[in-house]
Amino acid sequence: MTDADLIQVVNQVFVESFEIAPEKLTPAAHLFTDLGLDSLDMVDLVAVMQKRFGVKIRDDERIRAVRTLQDLYNYLIAIKAEHQIA
């Protein structure tokens, strides 16, 4: 999976799971203020990402620093490199 593929999958999750319009999914979009997610949504997001990519991220402290879509992309790209997710 390329980085572009990963970003596409992440964006698809936001559209399908959180009903966010694709045009709002810019790298600078803040997950809470721009996209309207709350703490429960973040728990759901982690669960969906774990299932979709087959990695455990719930206990990874780095996930707590994610604030924007770009942060999420960078985090998942790093996980992909560490675990060779497909």
C-alpha positions as CSV (number, residue, x, y, z in Angstrom):
1,M,0.0,0.0,0.0
2,T,1.4,3.4,-1.0
3,D,1.1,6.4,1.2
4,A,-1.4,7.8,-1.3
5,D,-3.5,4.6,-1.0
6,L,-3.3,4.9,2.8
7,I,-4.5,8.5,2.7
8,Q,-7.4,7.5,0.4
9,V,-8.5,4.7,2.8
10,V,-8.3,7.1,5.8
11,N,-10.4,9.7,3.9
12,Q,-12.9,7.0,3.0
13,V,-13.3,6.0,6.6
14,F,-14.1,9.6,7.5
15,V,-16.7,9.8,4.8
16,E,-18.3,6.4,5.5
17,S,-18.0,6.2,9.3
18,F,-18.4,9.8,10.3
19,E,-20.4,11.2,7.3
20,I,-17.9,13.9,6.7
21,A,-18.0,15.6,3.3
22,P,-14.9,14.7,1.2
23,E,-14.2,18.4,0.5
24,K,-13.6,18.9,4.3
25,L,-10.9,16.3,4.3
26,T,-7.8,18.5,3.9
27,P,-4.5,17.7,5.6
28,A,-4.8,20.8,7.8
29,A,-8.3,19.9,9.0
30,H,-8.4,19.7,12.8
31,L,-10.2,16.5,13.9
32,F,-12.1,18.2,16.6
33,T,-12.8,21.8,15.6
34,D,-13.0,21.4,11.8
35,L,-14.4,17.9,11.4
36,G,-16.5,17.9,14.6
37,L,-15.2,14.7,16.2
38,D,-15.4,14.2,19.9
39,S,-13.6,11.9,22.3
40,L,-16.0,9.0,21.6
41,D,-15.5,9.5,17.9
42,M,-11.8,9.2,18.5
43,V,-12.3,5.8,20.2
44,D,-14.3,4.7,17.2
45,L,-11.7,6.0,14.8
46,V,-8.9,4.1,16.6
47,A,-11.0,0.9,16.4
48,V,-11.8,1.3,12.7
49,M,-8.1,2.1,11.9
50,Q,-7.0,-1.0,13.9
51,K,-9.4,-3.2,12.1
52,R,-8.7,-1.7,8.6
53,F,-5.0,-1.8,8.9
54,G,-4.6,-4.9,11.2
55,V,-2.4,-3.1,13.7
56,K,-2.8,-2.3,17.4
57,I,-2.7,1.4,18.0
58,R,-4.8,1.9,21.1
59,D,-1.9,1.7,23.5
60,D,0.5,3.7,21.3
61,E,1.2,7.0,23.0
62,R,1.8,8.7,19.6
63,I,-1.9,8.5,18.8
64,R,-2.6,11.0,21.6
65,A,-0.6,13.7,19.7
66,V,-2.9,13.5,16.6
67,R,-4.8,16.6,16.1
68,T,-5.1,17.1,12.3
69,L,-5.7,14.8,9.4
70,Q,-2.0,15.3,8.4
71,D,-1.0,14.2,11.9
72,L,-3.1,11.1,11.4
73,Y,-1.7,10.4,7.9
74,N,1.9,10.8,9.3
75,Y,1.2,8.5,12.2
76,L,-0.3,5.8,10.0
77,I,2.5,6.1,7.5
78,A,5.0,5.6,10.4
79,I,3.0,2.6,11.6
80,K,2.9,1.2,8.0
81,A,6.7,1.5,7.8
82,E,7.1,-0.2,11.2
83,H,4.6,-3.1,10.6
84,Q,4.4,-3.3,6.8
85,I,0.6,-2.9,6.9
86,A,-1.3,-3.6,3.7
